[in-house]
């Protein structure tokens, strides 16, 4: 007995965009919050706990700490 796969390899970009559109970072443009664009990030629970702990000790929000870390890394790599 053989199992045949459906051959629907055709890429329907309108269907993909319609599916991804409702996501905060789906589609062609994310949700703008002031001068920033909202994205979705998946992170390991252990790392998130460390980030939350650091942010609390530094008196910053989680988002502020993550933004700062990304900014500092980008500046170092770009130099």
N, C-alpha and C positions, 0 to 999 in steps of 0.2 A: 504494500500500500504506500503510495506516495502522497506527500502533502504539498499542495501547490500554494504558493503565496499569491496574494492579490497584487497585481502590478499597477499600483497607483502611485508611481514615482513622479507623476506630473506635479510640479510645484505651483500651487494656486496662491500667488502672493496676496491677493485680495482676501482670501479666506484666512491666511496666516495673520495679516494685519488686523482683520476683524477680531480674531481670537486674542491676539496680544494687546490690542488697543486699550482694553479696560485696565490692564496692569499699570502700576505707577510708572514703571520704566519700559512699558511695552510700546510697540509701534515705532514711529519715527521720532517722536518727541515726548519726553517725560513731563511730569507735572512740575511746573515752575512754582517755587516758593520764594517770592522776592527775587533776588538775583541768583538763587541757587536752583538746581534741578534735583528733584527727588528721585532716588533710585531704590532698588530692593537689593538687600545684601543678606546672604546666608552665612552664618558663622558658627563654629563649634561652641557648644555650651561652656566648655572649660575656658576657652579664650574669652568668651563674652563675660564670664564671671570675673576674670582678671581685669578686663577693660572697665567693668562697672566698679570694681574695687579701686582701681587707679583714679577713675573720674571722681569718685566720692572723696578720696583723699586729697585730690587737687581742687575740689570745689567746682568742678565742671560737669556739664551734662555728658552723657555717653556720646551723643552726636558731635559735641564740641571737641572731645578728646580724639575721636576717630578722624574728624576733619583736620585737626592739627597734625596728627601722625601722618596722614596722607600728604598734607601740604609739605611737611618737613622732609619726607622721603622724596617727593617730587622735586623739591629744590636741590637736594643733595645729588640726585641722579642727573638732573639737568645741568649741573655745574661741571 
